Amino acid sequence: GDSVTQKEGLVTLTEGLPVMLNCTYQTIYSNAFLFWYVHYLNESPRLLLKSSTDNKRTEHQGFHATLHKSSSSFHLQKSSAQLSDSALYYCALSDPGGSNAKLTFGKGTKLSVKS
Amino acid sequence: GGIITQTPKFLIGQEGQKLTLKCQQNFNHDTMYWYRQDSGKGLRLIYYSITENDLQKGDLSEGYDASREKKSSFSLTVTSAQKNEMAVFLCASSPDRFSNERLFFGHGTKLSVL
């Protein structure tokens, strides 16, 4: 079945440093969608980025990610971390191959940005 | 815009108790989901429903029942709460009944079992 791996459970950074959260995946489908969801404390999780296009950079709210099908990766990056970026980040995979696709989430990476 | 409302926000139960969590959405979305969020385990799908009165089991359905009597509401029942269980249950909906490209989530119900 499909799987999503987020190696880091916790990433702690100083404000102003670059952010990179890793995401790799496994699926038999070539047309899978990859997502990043962000969950801020006391809010509901919401979509940050999504992509299904190989080697195309996707950007939103200062974050960006590029889907690389050759390496099955969809790492989330930001050039300069802000305190307000502290949150739980989930990488997820959608397999649109069936009549009811299920979203497979990674275990999540908690980003903690300190001053 | 729309909103997903989960009730209650906090739920404290006793071991062995049957507990019901409710979710309402006013997006008029076809598909609704219940996820369980545990630290270090990510979001795991318990049940989902593609339309009124439809129920589909997710990866974590054992120990849970669900009900979708109306398009706008989706309830989840913990059939027998486990001692010291702590988790957040997230309800979500999506506009398209055949894929879930984008999920809209509620704020969650935090469960603690004494």
Interface residues (C-beta under 8 A of the other chain):
Chain A: Q6 G9 F33 Y37 N42 E43 S44 P45 R46 L47 K50 Y90 A92 S94 P96 S99 N100 A101 K102 L103 F105 G106 K107 G108
Chain B: I4 Y35 G40 K41 G42 L43 R44 L45 Y48 I50 Q56 G58 L90 R97 F98 S99 N100 E101 R102 L103 F104 F105 G106 H107 G108
